[in-house]
Structures are given as C-alpha cells and as structure tokens.
Amino acid sequence: MLLDLVTQSVNEFQTDCLRLCEKHYPTIHNKGMSEHHLGLAFARRLSRTLTEFGHTCDYDSIESTHHTDMPHHFRVSCEMGTVWILTHHLVSAGKTCRDKLMRDIFQWKQEYAYAIQPNDLLILLTDHWISKSQKSRELLHWWTGQLPDEIDEYSAQGITLYESDSLLTQALEARYQISPCYIKFGHPLKHSKNQQLVRKYIQLYAVLQWG
C-alpha cells in the first residue's frame, strides 16, 4: 500500500513540477531548481497524497547532510512506515556524481540503521540537464536499463542517447544486494511556445524496499 502511494505521488509530482516551473519561469529553465527545493517539494507531495488517503503523516529533513540550512534529504512517516528521500542534482552524470549517490546511500544506512523498519521505503530522486557529454547521454540507460521508446523525439530535439556499459541496478546489487522495486523517469518541463516536453531536463526515481 505504501509503495502504491509513493508511485502515485511520483506521477502527481510531474504536474507539481510543471506548475512550479510555470510560476518561476525562466529560473527553472536556467537550471535553478536546487536539491533542497526538489526534495522538499516531493516530501510535501507525498505528505499530501498520504493525507488524501486518510493517513496521518509528518515530514522532516534528515541531517545526513552538512548543509543543514538547506537540507535535501527528507523522511515522510506514517503508520504504514517511513519513506526516506535522498535527493541529488546530477550535475555531470559522470562517475563522481554516480559514486556520490552510492556514498549517500551508505551514509544514510549507517546513520539510520537503528530507525529503518522492514516496511520502510527509500526513494532516490535525482534530476539532470542532458549535455553533449557521453556520460550525460548515457544516464537514462544507466538508470532504467533501457533506452526510451520515444527515441526519435529526443533526436528531434538534438539529443542522441547512448547505452551505458554499467547500470544503476548493477551498482545497487554489487554494493547493497538490493534491487529497485520501482524505477521511473519523467520530463516535467514543457516548451512555453509549443507545449512539447523539454527532453533535455529529466527527473529520475528509484524506490528500494530495504527490509
């Protein structure tokens, strides 16, 4: 049940982001959405979804980050369990960014091992602006394990996507012996003139059940 509400929140979050971007255009289009705002916005969305379905919940930042004034890792707790949210802006999508994601999972696991319950979920929430670099154009494949069906629509916007030699699922399996129970990507931004999706901006989600 908790996983169902998380996946519903992911879908609704795409609409939230579109509204946010319309309000703050062109700030978002200048790559101005911070990890803090991304994580906080999703924590609020999940809390709203849980409340709408009759669950009492609360959310708070988790201080596994040194930037406590602008935290970007959160947890949302209700009687069904806790959803832990680790948020990243993958600046380059290269090895350094990917390794940092894995290190943050390790740090979270170390710091909160006493609090993690079998029903809890960990969601990795990241976003990225696709650049001309090879690693950037491999990111979608690295995250999901496949290239998107709408490959021609990426090409039409000047984006050539590549397959990656490694995968997120392989990294999680090797380091933590765990596989995501839900993986999704989305393009919440739309061009103001023709309302086409801005394919260069991607949000990526992976949900893990730790227990």
Salt bridges, closest charged atoms under 4 A:
GLU12 OE1 - ARG45 NH1 2.95
ASP16 OD1 - ARG19 NH1 3.98
ASP16 OD2 - ARG45 NE 2.72
ASP16 OD2 - ARG48 NH2 3.27
GLU35 OE1 - HIS72 NE2 3.46
GLU79 OE2 - HIS55 ND1 2.51
ASP99 OD2 - LYS95 NZ 2.70
ASP99 OD1 - ARG175 NH2 3.61
ASP104 OD2 - HIS73 NE2 3.26
ASP104 OD2 - HIS88 NE2 3.23
ASP104 OD2 - LYS100 NZ 3.31
ASP127 OD1 - HIS89 ND1 2.73
GLU138 OE1 - LYS135 NZ 3.66
GLU153 OE1 - ARG199 NH2 2.37
